C-alpha cells in the first residue's frame, strides 16, 4: 500500500528530502537537478545509498558535474557500464539510463517533467 509523502511525520519527510537532494547540485538549473535525481533513482534499484553516491560521483567525473540528458542519451552502453562497474547489474542499468534518456529527449524535449500524468 502506498503512503502519501505528506502523511509521513515531518522529521521523516525532511530526512527523505535531504537524502534525495544530496544527489544533485543546488547550484545547477532545476532541469539538470531533476535529471540527476532521475539518474540516482534508476541507480538506486537494488543498490545502497553509498553505492548510488559513488556512482553519481563516477558519472560526474566521466561526463561533467552538470551532465545532461543528451550526454547520457548519446553515450555508449559499454562506456556507462564501465563507469558504474561497481554497481549491481551495470550493463542493465547503463542500458536503462540510455533508453530512459532517449525517451526524455523524444517525449519531453530533454527536460524531465515535474509530473507525468
N, C-alpha and C positions, 0 to 999 in steps of 0.2 A: 504494500500500500504506500502510495506517495504522500509525503507530508509536506504541506506548503512551507516554503522557507520562512515566511513571515510568522508562522505559528511556533517556530523554534524560540527558545529563550534568547534574549538579546546577546548574551555572552557567547552563545554558540554561533549566532549569526555573524558576530564580529570575528570570531575565530575562523569561520569558513571564508568570509570575505578577504580577510588578511592573507590566508593561505593562497587563494587564487590570485589575488592582486600581486603577490610576490613573484609570480611567473611572468609578469610584464613590467616594462619600464614606464613609470608615470610621466616621464618627460616626452614619450613618443605620442604621436597623434592617436586619437581614440580608435581609428580603423586598424592601426598597427597593433595596438594593445589588445583589441578584440580578437585579431587573428592569432596573436601569440597565446592567448588564453585557449583558443580553439585547438592549437597545436598541443599545448600542455594537456588538455583534456584527452586528446587522441593518444598521447603517450602514456597517460595515467592508467589506461586499461591494463590490468594485471601488473602494475608497477607501483612501487612505493614512492612516496613523495621525494625522497632523496635521489632516487634514480631519475625521476622526471626533471628535477632541478639540474642534475648533472647533464641530462640530455639537452635541456634548453641552453645550457652554457655551451655545450659542444656545437649545437646548431648555430648559435650566435657567433661562435669563433670561426666556423666554416663559412657562413654567408656574411653576416654583419649583425651588429646589435639590433638594428631595425629591419631585419629580414622581412621580405614581403611575400604575399600570396603568389605573385608572379615568379619570384625566385624559386619557391618550392614547386610550383606547377611545372617549371621548365627544367628542374633538376632530374638527374638520372636516379632511378631507384637504388642502384648499386652505391652511388655516392652517399645518399642519405642513410642507407643501411650501414655503411661503413662508419659514418659519423656517430650513429647511435648503436653501434655493435654490442654494447654492454646492456642494452635494453632487451627484455624478453621479446622474442619474435621481431627482430629488427627489420627483416625483409618485408614482413606483412605490414608493420607499422609504416615503413617508408612508402610502400605501395598505397596505403590508405591516405597518408598525408598528401601524396601527389594527386591521387584521384579526387580527394576532397577539395584540394586547392584548385584543380581544374574545374570542378563544379562551381566553386565560389566565383571564379573568373567568369564562367559561362552564365550562371544564373543571376549573379548579383554584381557583375562588373568589377569584381576583385575586392569588394568590401564585405566582410562578414556582417550579416544583418543583425540588428539588435534582437529581433524576434523573428521566428519563422511560423507562419500561420499554418 
